């Protein structure tokens, strides 16, 4: 979608150049741009519970699983959960704990309620040495290592669609939208700049 948008804007510039006589011919002749819907998988409740209840002997596997589940219940992307600090946890007017942060990708501010499964994971790692040293809420490994362990977790649980994008879409669908959360609220929690982005994401996600 992003590439198509750039090409479309570039073609407009090319057309201006052709009309102004700066180009002899249209380089886009014979080139057709088509939109292709990308499948955006998400986990259903049964799959989510299966991953939560799975026992792993290797601590690192459990650690990565916990961070993945945290993303499923907060909608945070890898880059956002990796930089999350204690200062970004606030108490809302409802008396409950919330994440108040800005998305690294869009720099937009987002507020997300901390649901019980997410709170339980934060409590589990509150005294983790790595978290204390780096002043982070969770012991997030490098993106490469996280994806490697996540693939092993996926194989162990026999669920083939586990990525951090999957976690984000799981939050948008299974955790929020299917539980009656308005799409406008979901959009704000995902940190989308406009509702159109959320509509596009969710429409593609829900067609399975």
N, C-alpha and C positions, 0 to 999 in steps of 0.2 A: 504494500500500500504506500509506504513512504517513498520507495523508488519511483513508483508510478506518478506520484504527486510531483516529484522533482522533474521527471521527464516531461510531464504535462506543462509545467511552468517554463521549462527550457524550450519546448516547442513553440510557445507563445512568443518568446524572444526571437526564435528563428524566423517566425512568420513576419515579425516587425522588420527584421534584417532583409528578408526577401522583398517586402513592399518598398523598402527604402533603397533597394538596389545594391545592398552591401553583399548579398549572396546571389550567385548565378542560379543555383538550383536548391530544392528542398531536400536536405539530407534525410528527412523522415519519410520520403517517398518509398512505398513498399513495406514500411514498418507500421504494424498495427498494435496499439496498446489495449490490452484487455485486463479487466479486473478478475482476479481469481480469489475466491473465498478460501481463507486458510482455516483449517480445523483447529479449534482451540479447546482441547480436552480438559475435563475437570473430573474430580473424584465425587462419587455419590457417597452418601452417609455410611453405607456398609463398607465401602473401600477405605474411607477415612478411619473408621473404627478398627478395621483390620490392621492398618499400619500402626495405630496407637497401641493396640494390644499385643503386637508382635514383640517377642523377647529376643534381644541380641546379646551375644556373649562378648562382643568387642565393644568397649566403651565408646569409641569414636563413631561406631554405627548408631548407637543409641543417641549420641550427641547430635549427629546430623539429622536423624529422624525427628528429634525434638524440635530442631530449628525449622525443619520443613513443615511440621504440624503447626508451629507458631505462625508461620507465614500463611497457612491455610485458614487460621482464625483471625488474622489481622489484614491480609491482603497486601502485605509489604513485599516488595521485590528484594532480590538478594542484596543489591547495593544499599537499600534502605535499612534492612535488618542488620547488616554488617556494621553500620555506623551508629546504631541506636544506643543512646546513653540514658543514665538514670534521670538526667535533667529533662528528658523528653517525656517522662511519665508524670502526669498531673492528675489532680482530683477534680472531677467535673461538678457542676451544680447539682447533679443527681447523687453526689457522694461516692460515686464509683470511680475506678481508675481508668484513665484514658491515655492513649499515645497522642502526643501533639508534636508533629514533626513536619519536615518539608521533604518532598520527594527529590531525590538526586537527579532524576531524568528530566523533570519538568520544573523543578524549583517551586512547585506549588505547595502551599500549606495544607496539611490534612490532619483531621482528628479522628481517631479510631477507638471505640470502646474496647477495653480489655476483657474479653470473655473468660469464664472460668478455666478452660483448657490452656489458654495463653498465660493467664496469671499463674497457674500451677507450674508451667515451664519456667517462667521468670523466677519463681521462688526456688526452683530446683537448682538454678545456677547463680543464685545471689552471692554465694561465697566461693565461686569457682576462681582459682588463681589466675587463669588467663583473662577472665573478665575484670578482675581487680587490677591487674597490671595494665591492661589496655583501656581501662575505664569504659567498658562496654557492658551491655546488659546480657549478651549471649556470646558464647565462645565460637564465633563463626570462623571457619577455616577459609583458605583461599578458594576462589570460585572453581578452579580446576579440581581441587581435592573434594570440595563439596559435591560436585557433579559425579565424581568417581564413586564416592560412597553412596550417593543417591541411586546410582545405577545398580549397585549391589543390593541396596534395600529394595529396589523395584523388583529385582530378580527373586529375592527371598520371599517377597509378598505376592509374587506372580501378578504384579500390576505394571503394565508396560508404559504407562503415561505419566510417570513421575518426573517432573522438572519444577523449577521454581516458578515458571510461568503457569504450570498446572496448579500450583498452590494458590497463586493469585486469582486464577479463574474459579477455583473451588470456593474461595471466600466470596467472590462476586455472585456465585450461583447457589451452591449447596448450603453455605453458612448464612447468607443474607437474603438474597432475592426470593428463594423458595420458602423462606420463613416469614415472608410478608414485609420485608424492609423495602420502602419505596426506592425506585430506581434513582431518584434525585439524591437520596441519602447515600446510596451505594456509590454513585459517581463521585461525591465529595470524599468519601472514605478511601476510594481508589486513587484520589489525587488527580483526577481528570480535569482538564481545563474547561471542557464543555460537555454537555449532555450527549451530544452527537457521538463523541468518542465512545462513551459508555454504551449507547444504543448499538453501535456497530459491533463492539466487543461481545456484548451479551447476546445479540441476535445470532452471531456466528457461533457462539459457544453453545447456545441452547438447542441448535439444530444438530442433533447427534445421529 
